Amino acid sequence: MSQVRVLHVIARMNIGGTATYISNLIENLEGIGATNLLAMGTVPKGEAEDGVVENLPVVRVPGLTRKLGLVRDFRAWLHLQRVIRDFKPDIIHSHTFKAGLLVRLSKSTAKKVHSFHGHHLYDPEFGRFERAVLNFVERKLAKRTDAIITIGNRVRDELLGVGIGVKNQYLPIPPGIEDPLSYRVRDVRTELGIDKDAFVVMWLGRFTRVKRPDIVKSLARELPEMTFVMAGGGELLKETKQDAPNNLKIVGYRDKYEMWEIADVGLCTSDSEGMPLSLIEAQMSSVPVVSTNVGSVAEIVIDKVTGRLANDIRELAEALNWVQHEMESSSSMSDSARDNALLKFSASSMAEKHMEIYLNLLGKVRA
């Protein structure tokens, strides 16, 4: 059987879980019968592009950005049509809203697959009107889509709940990552001035409203005996640094494997998520997780087994205390976190499931 030609399209590959997801997907698809090309734009000011891009087959699409702009988006659409014409894909796989919009307005006869790596339904960056408009647009685009992939069952169910697509279009696939322990790195506690016996709560992510970095500051004030570390960048980075308590270290962009190496527990405070890869990476690194119970997080974290789920700041504080107490008496939670992640979230399994979808859409079978 000939190779399946897959054109992946995304507006930006900023540092974060989506970039890791796409990188792992493309690299693992290459070994099982796919020829891939990633068409992408550039990251906006204040964000950094993920280094994984350097190892991927990439073509830049001028003007392709996350923000809407009629003239700029039309130029990006025209350039994307040239990419499609030259690459001649069997499958065009779009990731996130802007790419999905441009791809599904294309006249290409290639099969169109769209991935929701999260959704807009509870994102505080969107008001009621903006969400209503996005829902309307996504309903229309779903009719031009051959398959819709979500990173969890709950994300699928919430999208269906607002009338986006129909159930037989959806194919939930858990994200997959490579085993972080193969990247074992130095312990940087001394470099960051953290005592070797400190209980370290690690938050990795973008400093944006939806990720709620303000909650981390509040938790640090409420739990002064713990050491909180925040790594990442974004528009709220400077604001978060202001008046930060002494037990909170904000370190900017750092190697994620180094950060999980020094962590005792991972923390997610988001108001909205899909299925965050950072929490999978934490557990695969034997780090239990405390998280708000949003999106498909409950499909990653098994409450009271691999971490704790919470609904508000009070419950987050109680959960952190509970996890610390459990870890002081036993390593079972750390062991369970890693075992669960390895079982459910391998990169090779994720790629195999994607390839099965591609082949089904093309009416092909594996050789």
C-alpha positions in Angstrom: 0.0 0.0 0.0 1.3 3.5 -0.9 2.0 6.0 1.8 -0.9 8.1 3.1 -0.1 11.8 2.6 -1.3 13.9 5.6 -1.2 17.7 5.7 -1.4 18.9 9.3 -2.4 22.6 9.7 -2.2 24.8 12.8 -2.0 28.5 13.4 0.9 28.4 15.8 3.1 25.9 17.6 3.7 27.8 20.9 5.3 26.0 23.8 2.8 23.7 25.3 0.8 20.5 25.2 -0.6 20.9 21.7 2.8 21.3 20.1 4.0 18.2 21.9 0.9 16.3 20.8 1.4 17.2 17.2 5.1 16.5 17.2 4.6 13.1 18.8 1.8 12.3 16.3 3.8 13.2 13.2 6.9 11.4 14.4 5.1 8.2 15.2 2.9 8.4 12.0 6.1 8.4 9.9 6.9 4.9 11.0 3.6 3.4 10.2 2.9 4.5 6.6 2.3 8.3 6.6 4.1 11.1 4.8 3.5 14.2 6.8 3.8 18.0 6.3 2.9 20.6 8.9 1.6 23.9 7.6 1.8 26.5 10.3 1.9 30.2 11.1 3.9 32.0 13.7 3.5 32.6 17.4 2.3 36.1 18.5 4.5 38.5 20.4 4.9 37.5 24.0 4.9 33.7 23.3 7.7 31.4 22.2 7.7 28.8 19.5 8.2 25.2 20.8 11.6 23.7 19.9 9.9 20.5 18.6 9.3 22.4 15.3 13.0 22.1 14.4 12.6 18.3 13.9 9.3 18.4 11.9 8.6 18.7 8.2 7.3 22.3 8.1 6.0 24.8 5.6 5.3 28.4 6.8 2.0 30.0 5.9 2.4 33.8 5.9 -0.3 35.6 7.8 -1.6 32.5 9.6 -2.1 33.5 13.2 -4.5 32.7 16.0 -6.3 36.1 15.8 -9.0 36.8 13.3 -8.3 39.4 10.6 -10.3 39.3 7.3 -7.6 40.5 4.9 -4.8 38.6 6.6 -6.8 35.4 6.9 -7.8 35.5 3.2 -4.1 35.8 2.2 -3.3 32.9 4.5 -6.1 30.9 2.9 -4.8 31.6 -0.6 -1.3 30.5 0.5 -2.7 27.4 2.1 -4.4 26.5 -1.2 -1.0 26.6 -2.9 0.4 24.3 -0.2 -2.5 21.8 -0.7 -2.0 21.9 -4.5 1.8 21.3 -4.2 1.7 18.6 -1.5 -1.4 16.8 -2.8 -2.6 15.4 0.5 -5.0 12.4 0.9 -5.9 13.8 4.4 -5.9 17.4 5.6 -5.9 17.4 9.4 -6.5 20.7 11.1 -5.8 21.5 14.7 -7.6 24.2 16.7 -10.1 26.8 15.5 -8.3 29.1 13.0 -6.7 26.2 11.1 -10.0 24.3 11.1 -11.8 27.3 9.7 -9.3 27.8 6.8 -9.0 24.1 6.0 -12.7 23.4 6.0 -13.4 26.4 3.7 -11.0 24.8 1.2 -12.3 23.3 -2.0 -9.9 20.5 -1.8 -11.3 17.0 -2.3 -9.0 15.6 0.3 -10.7 14.1 3.4 -10.9 16.6 6.2 -10.2 15.7 9.8 -10.4 18.3 12.6 -9.0 17.9 16.2 -10.3 19.7 19.2 -7.4 19.9 21.7 -9.8 21.6 24.1 -12.7 23.9 23.4 -14.0 27.5 23.9 -17.1 26.7 25.9 -15.8 27.7 29.3 -12.9 29.9 28.3 -13.2 33.2 30.1 -11.5 35.0 27.2 -14.8 34.6 25.4 -18.0 36.2 26.5 -21.5 34.8 25.9 -21.8 36.5 22.5 -18.4 35.3 21.3 -19.1 31.7 22.4 -22.5 31.8 20.6 -20.8 33.0 17.4 -18.1 30.3 17.7 -20.7 27.6 18.3 -22.6 28.8 15.2 -19.4 28.7 13.1 -18.3 25.3 14.4 -21.8 23.8 13.7 -21.5 24.9 10.1 -17.9 23.7 9.8 -18.8 20.3 11.2 -20.9 19.7 8.2 -17.8 20.0 6.1 -15.8 17.6 8.2 -15.3 13.9 7.6 -14.1 13.1 11.1 -13.8 15.0 14.4 -11.1 14.0 16.9 -11.3 15.0 20.6 -8.8 14.3 23.2 -11.3 13.0 25.6 -14.9 11.7 25.9 -16.0 14.7 28.0 -14.8 17.2 25.4 -16.8 15.3 22.8 -19.9 15.2 24.9 -19.7 19.0 25.7 -19.3 19.8 22.0 -22.2 17.6 21.1 -24.2 19.3 23.9 -24.1 22.6 22.0 -25.0 21.0 18.6 -21.5 20.8 17.1 -21.5 17.8 14.8 -23.2 14.4 15.3 -22.0 11.6 17.4 -20.8 9.3 14.6 -18.4 11.9 13.5 -16.5 11.9 16.7 -13.5 9.8 17.6 -12.0 10.4 21.0 -8.3 9.6 21.1 -6.2 10.1 24.3 -3.0 12.1 23.7 0.2 10.2 23.7 3.7 11.1 24.9 7.1 9.5 25.0 8.3 8.2 28.3 9.9 11.2 30.1 12.2 8.9 32.1 14.2 8.4 28.9 15.1 12.1 29.1 16.3 11.9 32.7 18.0 15.2 33.5 19.8 16.9 36.3 18.0 18.0 39.5 17.9 21.8 39.5 16.7 22.4 43.0 20.0 23.9 44.1 20.1 26.2 41.1 16.6 27.5 41.9 17.4 27.8 45.6 15.0 25.1 46.7 15.8 23.1 49.8 16.2 19.4 49.0 13.6 18.5 51.6 11.0 21.0 50.4 7.6 19.8 49.2 7.5 21.2 45.7 4.2 22.0 43.9 4.8 22.5 40.2 2.6 24.5 37.8 3.6 24.4 34.1 1.6 26.4 31.6 0.8 29.6 29.8 0.2 32.6 32.1 -3.2 33.4 30.7 -6.6 34.0 32.3 -8.0 30.6 31.5 -5.0 28.9 33.3 -5.7 31.0 36.4 -2.2 31.7 37.6 -3.7 34.0 40.3 -5.1 30.9 42.0 -1.5 29.6 42.4 -0.5 32.8 44.2 -3.5 32.4 46.5 -2.6 28.8 47.3 1.0 29.7 48.0 -0.1 32.3 50.5 -2.5 29.8 52.1 0.1 27.0 52.3 3.3 28.7 53.3 5.0 25.4 54.3 5.0 24.3 50.6 7.2 25.6 47.8 5.4 26.5 44.7 7.1 26.8 41.3 5.5 28.2 38.2 7.2 27.7 34.8 6.1 29.1 31.4 5.4 32.4 29.7 2.5 34.5 28.6 0.8 37.9 28.9 0.1 37.5 32.7 3.7 36.6 33.6 4.7 40.1 34.8 1.4 40.6 36.6 1.8 37.2 38.4 5.3 38.1 39.6 4.0 41.2 41.4 3.6 40.7 45.1 4.3 37.0 44.8 4.8 35.4 48.2 8.3 34.2 49.3 7.4 30.5 48.8 6.5 31.0 45.2 9.2 30.9 42.5 8.3 32.0 39.0 11.1 30.8 36.7 9.8 31.5 33.1 10.4 29.0 30.3 12.3 26.0 31.6 12.9 22.4 30.4 9.7 20.6 31.4 11.6 17.4 32.2 13.8 19.3 34.6 10.7 20.8 36.3 9.0 17.4 36.8 12.3 16.1 38.1 12.2 18.4 41.1 8.4 18.3 41.6 6.5 16.3 44.3 3.1 17.1 42.9 1.8 18.7 39.7 -0.9 21.5 39.9 -3.5 22.5 37.3 -5.7 25.5 38.2 -7.4 26.0 34.8 -11.0 27.1 34.3 -11.1 25.2 31.0 -9.0 22.4 29.6 -9.1 19.6 27.1 -6.8 16.8 28.2 -3.6 18.6 29.3 -0.4 16.8 28.3 1.5 18.4 31.2 -0.6 16.3 33.6 0.2 13.2 31.7 3.9 14.1 31.6 3.8 14.7 35.3 2.2 11.3 36.1 4.5 9.5 33.7 7.4 11.1 35.6 5.9 9.6 38.8 4.5 12.9 40.0 0.8 12.8 41.3 -1.5 15.6 40.2 -3.9 18.0 41.9 -6.2 19.6 39.3 -9.5 21.4 38.8 -12.0 19.0 37.5 -12.5 20.5 34.0 -12.6 19.1 30.5 -11.3 15.6 30.3 -8.9 15.9 33.3 -10.9 13.2 35.1 -9.8 10.8 32.3 -6.2 11.5 33.3 -6.3 11.7 37.0 -7.9 8.9 39.1 -9.1 10.7 42.2 -7.4 9.5 45.4 -5.3 7.0 43.3 -3.0 9.1 41.0 -3.9 12.5 42.5 -6.9 14.6 43.4 -9.6 16.5 41.6 -11.1 19.7 43.0 -13.8 22.2 42.1 -12.6 25.4 43.7 -9.6 27.0 45.5 -10.6 25.6 48.9 -10.8 22.1 47.6 -7.4 22.6 45.8 -5.8 23.5 49.1 -7.3 20.6 50.9 -6.2 18.3 48.0 -2.6 19.5 48.2 -2.5 18.8 51.9 -4.1 15.4 51.4 -1.6 14.4 48.7 1.4 15.6 50.8 0.2 13.5 53.7 -0.3 10.4 51.5 3.2 10.8 49.9 4.8 11.1 53.3 3.5 7.6 54.3 3.8 5.7 51.0 5.1 5.8 47.4 2.0 4.1 46.1 0.5 7.3 44.6 3.6 8.1 42.7 3.8 4.5 41.4 0.2 4.5 40.4 0.5 7.8 38.6 3.3 6.4 36.4 1.6 3.0 35.8 -1.7 4.7 34.8 0.0 7.1 32.4 2.1 4.4 30.7 -0.9 2.2 30.2 -3.2 4.8 28.7 -1.1 7.5 27.0 1.6 6.1 24.7 2.5 8.0 21.6 2.6 4.9 19.4 -0.9 3.9 20.4 -2.1 7.5 19.6 -0.6 7.4 16.1 -2.0 3.9 15.4 -5.5 5.2 16.2 -5.1 8.2 13.9 -3.8 6.0 11.1 -6.9 3.8 11.5 -9.1 6.8 11.0 -7.2 8.0 8.0 -7.4 4.6 6.3 -11.1 4.2 7.0 -11.8 7.5 5.5 -9.8 6.6 2.4 -11.4 3.1 2.2 -8.0 1.5 2.6 -6.7 -1.3 4.9 -3.2 -1.8 6.4 -0.9 -3.8 4.3 
